[in-house]
Structure formats: C-alpha cells, structure tokens
Amino acid sequence: MLEYWLKRHTVKSNRAIGKQLGVGKNTVEAKRQELEATGSIDRLEKLEGEDGRLRPRHATPRSPKPGLPDTTPLTFPAPAGEAQEEAPGSENVLSQDRMGL
C-alpha cells in the first residue's frame, strides 16, 4: 500500500503520506529511497507539505544556538619524543565541554 501511495502521490511529503497511512515519516522515507534507487519514482528536490506548500526535501542543518557550549572535538598531538601506542582508529581527542571551556 505504501508503494502504491508513493507512486501515485510522489510530490507529497513523507509526513503527509505517513499520516494518511498510519506509518512513520521515516518508514515512508526508507521506502521512497528504495523506489528512487530502482527508478520506480523520480527523485524530487521539493515535496508538498500537508498545507500544500512546496518545501526543500531536506532542511539545511541549523547552526548551534548562541550561549550553548561548543562541543567540537579538539585533537592534540602526542608529546614530542614519546611514542604512543593506540588502538587502531582511536585518537587523542578531548571535547571542549569535557575540558570545562
């Protein structure tokens, strides 16, 4: 049934289709991506919300709110002259939040 709705109402948002069928928007998105990968439906850049307005398919990420601590990881090199043995893929990383900055 979900596949049928996506093929008939391709422009409708995942949330709008999910609401009609009683499934989550993530379920609709997963099926939409599957149908796009096989070429069954076109990949659209804008989708129609429940209010009838067209919106970009994926919202742009928001910048952090002012006043919140910066949790960007800081990477520190190993001290000179010391050979550090670390597990593969691990880094000497601390976040500013843990450092109290």
C-alpha positions as CSV (number, residue, x, y, z in Angstrom):
1,M,0.0,0.0,0.0
2,L,2.9,2.4,0.8
3,E,4.5,1.7,-2.5
4,Y,1.2,2.5,-4.3
5,W,0.8,5.8,-2.4
6,L,4.4,6.9,-3.2
7,K,3.9,6.1,-6.9
8,R,0.5,8.0,-7.1
9,H,1.4,10.9,-4.8
10,T,5.2,11.3,-5.4
11,V,5.2,15.0,-4.6
12,K,3.5,14.6,-1.2
13,S,5.8,14.8,1.9
14,N,6.8,11.7,3.8
15,R,4.9,13.1,6.9
16,A,1.7,13.7,4.9
17,I,1.8,10.2,3.4
18,G,2.6,8.6,6.7
19,K,-0.3,10.4,8.4
20,Q,-2.7,9.1,5.7
21,L,-1.4,5.5,6.1
22,G,-0.7,5.5,9.8
23,V,3.0,4.9,9.5
24,G,6.0,7.0,10.5
25,K,7.7,9.5,8.2
26,N,11.0,7.5,8.5
27,T,9.2,4.4,7.1
28,V,7.9,6.4,4.2
29,E,11.4,7.9,3.6
30,A,13.0,4.5,3.6
31,K,10.5,3.2,1.0
32,R,10.9,6.4,-1.1
33,Q,14.7,5.9,-1.2
34,E,14.2,2.3,-2.2
35,L,11.8,3.2,-5.1
36,E,14.1,6.0,-6.2
37,A,17.1,3.7,-6.3
38,T,15.3,1.3,-8.6
39,G,14.0,4.1,-10.8
40,S,10.3,3.4,-9.9
41,I,9.8,7.0,-8.9
42,D,11.7,10.2,-9.6
43,R,13.9,11.9,-7.0
44,L,12.3,15.3,-6.2
45,E,14.1,18.2,-4.7
46,K,10.9,19.7,-3.2
47,L,7.9,17.9,-1.5
48,E,4.4,19.2,-0.8
49,G,3.5,19.5,2.9
50,E,0.1,19.0,4.4
51,D,-0.6,22.7,3.9
52,G,0.0,22.4,0.2
53,R,3.3,24.4,0.2
54,L,6.4,23.1,-1.5
55,R,9.5,22.8,0.7
56,P,13.0,21.6,0.1
57,R,13.3,17.8,0.7
58,H,16.0,18.0,3.3
59,A,16.2,21.0,5.5
60,T,19.5,22.7,5.9
61,P,21.2,21.9,9.2
62,R,20.8,24.7,11.8
63,S,23.7,26.4,13.5
64,P,24.1,26.0,17.2
65,K,22.1,28.3,19.4
66,P,24.1,31.2,20.9
67,G,25.1,30.6,24.5
68,L,25.4,26.8,24.3
69,P,28.9,25.3,24.9
70,D,30.9,24.3,21.9
71,T,31.4,20.6,21.9
72,T,33.6,20.4,18.8
73,P,36.3,17.8,19.5
74,L,39.8,19.1,19.9
75,T,42.7,16.9,18.7
76,F,46.1,17.1,20.5
77,P,49.3,15.7,19.0
78,A,51.3,13.2,21.1
79,P,54.1,14.9,23.2
80,A,57.4,15.2,21.3
81,G,59.7,12.3,21.8
82,E,57.1,9.9,23.2
83,A,55.7,7.1,21.1
84,Q,52.1,6.4,21.9
85,E,50.6,3.1,21.1
86,E,46.9,3.4,20.5
87,A,44.3,1.1,19.3
88,P,43.6,1.4,15.5
89,G,41.2,4.2,14.8
90,S,41.5,5.9,18.2
91,E,42.6,9.4,18.6
92,N,43.8,11.6,21.4
93,V,40.6,13.7,21.4
94,L,39.0,15.8,24.1
95,S,35.9,17.9,23.7
96,Q,35.9,21.5,24.9
97,D,32.9,20.6,27.0
98,R,34.9,18.0,29.0
99,M,37.7,20.4,29.4
100,G,35.4,22.9,31.0
101,L,35.8,25.5,28.3
